[in-house]
Amino acid sequence: MSGQLKEVRNRIKSVTSTQQITKAMKMVSAAKLRRAQDAILQMRPYSRKLQEMLSNIVSSSSSEVSLPLAEERPAERILFIAITSDRGLCGAYNANVIKLTRTIIKEKYAAQYAKGNVTILPIGKKGYEYFSRNGFRLIDAYWELFSDLSFDNVRRAAVHAQQAFLNKEYDRVEIVYSQFKNAATQNFISEQYLPIPKSEKKEGNNMNSDFIFEPSREVLLLELMPKILNTQVYKAVLDANASEHGARMTAMDKASENANELLKSLKISYNRARQAAITTELTEIVSGAAALQG
């Protein structure tokens, strides 16, 4: 009986220690989430307006204007920019990004994948480890961006994708990431990055852009287009960063709650075992006294 009590006491001690760790991790993630959330909420309106403007201009441009980054080609060679995190303990966050990437490859680009024409550019250690372990073609130069997250570092990955598209190494580039909504909710999405998607035409909308170009449209587009595209990748990385901290905070909160429930159960088991041990000892004492009297 004493061995059983000792085992339960050790489990209670272990669960209590784990709960202290999960609570501390939740507090750290909450602090990081506030900064990451502020960053993406400030970036998102600016990025969205730039993307709308770029898509509108591309849609309304005449065929005489040469826009290499908007050139539509048969999708024979595909590049995925898959954004995960460097660390785990954030629920199904990384698994969902990887699952979405694999689902899109299976449903849209199965023929290209069978020919070996699908390449992954992972950002984040977890994605890099998974795709390298499962035999995907990789560009492994940018997976450590989260160790020093800045616009300049993210721009290097964006420029690499743009240059590879211009060199016709890839015919389409897609970004797979988690769009931050709130601490408990992330939307896992895929967006076409290159060629630059055109705005959807609506009835009664001639797609005429309300922009005055100075200098010419061609000069401005060639200058601004790469910068806007760099901003889109940076926005996706900031979204993913906020989503990671939100997912980890939620996961650690659930872990702390589960530890509470487990502690309650263990304490009940401990008290029952202790009561049983006391009852057994009392019974032995009474039996011994009765035997002596007899």
N, C-alpha and C positions, 0 to 999 in steps of 0.2 A: 504493500500500500504506500509506503514511504517513497518507493521508486516512482510510482505513478504520480504522486504529489510533486516530486522534484521535476519530472518531465513536464507537467502542466505549468509549473512556475517558470521553467526555462522558456517555454513557448510564449508565455505572457510577456516575459522580459524581451524576447526577440521581436514580437509584434509591436510592443511599445517603442522599441528602438527604431523599427521600420517606419512607424507612424511619425516619429519625430523628423525623420529624413524626408518623408513625403510632404509634411507640412512646411518644412524649410524650402523644399523645391517649389512648392506652390507659391510661396511668398516671393521667391526670386523670379519665377516666371511672371507673376503679376506685375512686379516692378519693370521687368523688361518689356512686358506687353504694353504698358502705358506709353513707353517711348516708341515702340514699334508701331503702335496704333496711331499715335500723333503723326509719325512720319508718313504713313500710307494715306491717312485722311487728308493731309495737306497736299500730297502728290497727286492723288486720284483725280480731282477736278481738272487740274492742269493737264495731266496726261490724257484724260478723256477728250478734252477740247482739242488738243493737238491731233489726236487720232481721228476725230471727226473731220477736222479741217483737212488733214492729209487725204483721207478717203474721199472726201468731197472733191478736192482738187484733182485727184487721180481719175475719178469718175467723169469729171467734166472736161478733162484735157482731150484735145483732139488727137487723132491718130498720128498727126505730123510731129507731135512732141515726143521725144525719146525719153522714156522713163525706165531705165534698166532694172530698177528694183521693183517695178510693177509689171514686169514682163511675164505674161502667162505662157507656160510651157507644159507639155505633157508630164505628168507627175511620175517620173521614172526613178528619181533618186530623192530620198526623203531624209530630212534632218529633224530630230526632235530635241528641243531644249527642255529637259525634264528637271524641275526644281524641287528638291527634297531638302531635308535638314542634315546637319552634321551629327546630331545626337538623337538617341531614341527616347524612350519613356514619354512619348507624346501620343499614346493611343494608337489609332490606326492611320495617323496622318501620313506617314511615309508609304505605308502599304497602299493607301488609296491613290496616291500620285502614281505609283508604279503600276497598280492595277489598271488605271485609266489609260496610261501609256500603252500597255500591252493590249488592252481592249481595242484601242484605235488602230494599232498595227494589225491586229487580227481582222477587224471589220473593214478597214479602208485600204490597207496597204499589204495585204497578205502576199500578193504576187511579187511586190517589190522586196518584201522581206525574204521570200523564198530565193530570190536572186542575189541576196546579200546587199541590197541597195538601200537598206534602212540603217541610219547611224544615229547614235544618241550622244548628245552633248550634256552630260549631267552637271548640275550645279548642286552641291551638297554631297557629303560623304556617303550617306545611306543609299542614295541613288547610284552613285559610282560603284559602291561595293556590290549592289545587287546586279546591275547590268553587266559588270565585268565578270562576275561569278557565273552568270548565265549565258555567256558567249555572245553578247551583242557587240557590234562594232561601235567603238567609243572614240570620242575626242576627249582625252583625259587631262587637258591643260587648265581647266577652269573649275574643277569640282571643289576647290578649297576657298572659294570666294567669301563664304560666310565667316571665315577666320579673320578677315579684314574687309568688312562690308563697306564699300564706298562706290560712288558713281563711276569713278575712274576705273576701278577694277571690273565692275560689271560691264562697262563700255567695251573693254577688251574682248569679252565674249560676244557681245553684240556685233562688233566690227568684224570679228572672225566669221560669224554666220553671214553677214552681208557680203563680205569679200568672196566667200565660198559660193554664194548664190550668183554673184556677178561673174565668177569664173566658170559657172555652169557645173560646179561639182555637185550641186543639189538643185532640184527643180522646185522644191517646196520646203519651207521651214515652219514648224509648228511649235508653240510653247505650251507645255503642260504644267500647270501649277495650281495652287490652292488660293482662291480668292477670299480674302478675309471679310467676314460679315460681322461676327462678334466673337466673344471669347469661347462660346460654346458651339458656334456654327461656322463651318468653312465650306465653300463651294468649289469642288474640284472640276476644273474646266480645261479645255484645250482651245487655243486661239491660233488662227493662221497669222503668221508673222510675215513671211515672204512667199510669193509676191504680195505686195501691199493690197489688201482686199479693197474692193470698191464699195461705195455706199449702196445700200439697197434702194432700188428705184420704187417710188410710191406713186400711186395714181395722182395726177395733177401736179407732180413735182418734176420739173424739167432738169433737176440736178445742176442748175446754174449756180456756180459759187459766187457769193457776194464778196469777192476779194479784189482789191486793186493791187496790181503787181508793179513794184518799182525796185530794182530794174526789171528785166523781163521775167516771165513765168519760168522759162527754162533755167535761167541762172539761179533763181531763188530755190526752185525745187531741188536742183542738184546740190545746193548748199545746205538746205534745211532738212531734206529727206533723211539723210543718215542720222542727224542729230535727234530728230523726232523718233526714229526707230530705236536709237540708244535709250531714249527716255522710256519707251514702251517696255523694254527688257528690265530696266531698273524698277519700274512700277511693279512688274510681275514678281521680281525678287523681294521687294518690300512687302507685297501682299503675302508672299510665302513666309517671310520672316515673322510677320504679325500672326499669321495662322499657326505657325509652329508654337509660338509662346502661348497662344490661346489654347491650343490643343493640349500642351503640356500642363498648363494650369488646371484645365478641366480634368485631365487624367489623374493628376496628383490629388485633386480634391476628392475624386471618386475613390482613389486608393486610401485616403485618410478615413473616409466614411466606412469603407469596407473593413479597415483595421479596427474601427470602433465597434462594429458589429461582431467581429471576431473576438475582440477583447471581452465583450459582454458574455459571449458563449463560453470562452475559456474560463472566465471568473466563476460562472455558474458551475462548470465542470469541476473547477478547483474546490469550490465550497462544498459541493456534494461529496467529492472524494475525501475532503477533510472531515466532514460530518460522519461519513462512513467509518473513517479511521478512528474517530473519537468514540463512536458507538461500539466498535469492535473492542477497543481498549476497555471501555466501561464494562462490557459483557464479560471479558476475560477476568477483570478484577472481581466482579460480583460472583462469577463462577468459582474463582479461587477462594473467596471468603466463605462461600457456602460449603465448599469442600472441606475447608479447615474446621468449620463448625460441625460438620457431619462426622 
